[in-house]
Amino acid sequence: MHSALFRGNLFFVLLSCLFCHFSCKRVGNSSGDSSSQVSAASVLSTFPRSGAQNVAVDVVILASFSVTMDSTSINQQTFTLWKGEEQISGSVLADSFVANLSPHELLEYSTAYRVLLSADILDSDGRQFVEDYEWEFTTRPIPKLEILTTSRR
């Protein structure tokens, strides 16, 4: 089930990236030059979304971006997961528009986590984010164990 949920969410993120790629706002320079410059990089969407509750403890965290990014600048130092003051270790993979962070261990149940994308992340033109981008989510409670009994007569 988690695999199907992940594929569905990944599809949504990729669809969002394609939409942004073809409709991203362009900003002309002040000299009236006909060449245009893509607006500064921003986070287009995240999974889990900010403030999400009941997130699975085996979640893969995703962020999509509004412009083409320098994927080499998105790594374990610039895309991080925190439980309070403790950084949670994980692997980071990124391409031009999407990055994901896969924690090395299952997350704890009923726990608040904070995700941080550092202002040190660069777009493909070498421009940094204006500031750090953060969001939080909370994992689901421990599942209740139900014991079924059958009576024999």
CORDA-V654179 format. One record per backbone hydrogen bond with DSSP energy under -0.5 kcal/mol. CO is the residue of the C=O (numbers start at 1). NH is the residue of the N-H. E is the energy in kcal/mol with one decimal. If there is no record, write none. Layout:
co-><CO;CO>
nh-><NH;NH>
e-><E;E>
This chain:
co-><1;2;3;4;5;6;7;8;9;10;11;12;13;14;15;16;17;18;19;20;25;27;29;35;37;42;42;45;47;49;52;55;56;57;59;59;61;62;63;64;64;68;69;70;71;73;75;75;78;80;81;82;82;83;85;86;87;88;89;91;93;96;97;98;99;100;101;101;102;108;111;113;114;115;116;116;117;118;119;121;122;123;127;133;135;136;136;137;138;140;144;145;146>
nh-><5;6;7;8;9;10;11;12;13;14;15;16;17;18;19;20;21;22;23;24;39;37;32;29;27;44;66;64;62;52;138;140;59;107;61;103;101;47;99;44;45;124;71;73;74;75;78;79;118;116;88;84;114;86;87;83;89;81;104;102;100;69;65;95;63;93;61;103;91;111;139;137;82;135;80;118;133;121;129;129;70;126;123;117;115;51;52;113;55;110;146;147;148>
e-><-2.4;-2.9;-2.5;-2.3;-2.4;-3.0;-2.4;-1.8;-2.4;-2.8;-2.6;-2.4;-2.3;-2.3;-2.3;-2.5;-2.8;-1.8;-1.2;-1.6;-1.4;-2.2;-1.5;-0.7;-2.6;-0.5;-2.5;-2.7;-3.1;-1.9;-2.4;-2.3;-1.1;-2.9;-0.5;-0.6;-2.6;-2.3;-2.6;-2.8;-1.1;-2.7;-1.2;-2.3;-1.2;-0.8;-0.7;-2.2;-2.8;-2.8;-3.1;-0.5;-2.7;-2.0;-0.5;-2.9;-0.5;-0.6;-2.2;-2.9;-3.0;-2.9;-2.6;-2.6;-2.3;-2.4;-2.5;-0.6;-2.5;-0.6;-2.3;-2.1;-3.0;-1.7;-2.5;-0.6;-2.8;-1.8;-0.7;-1.2;-2.4;-2.3;-2.4;-3.1;-3.4;-3.3;-0.6;-3.1;-2.3;-2.2;-0.6;-0.5;-0.6>
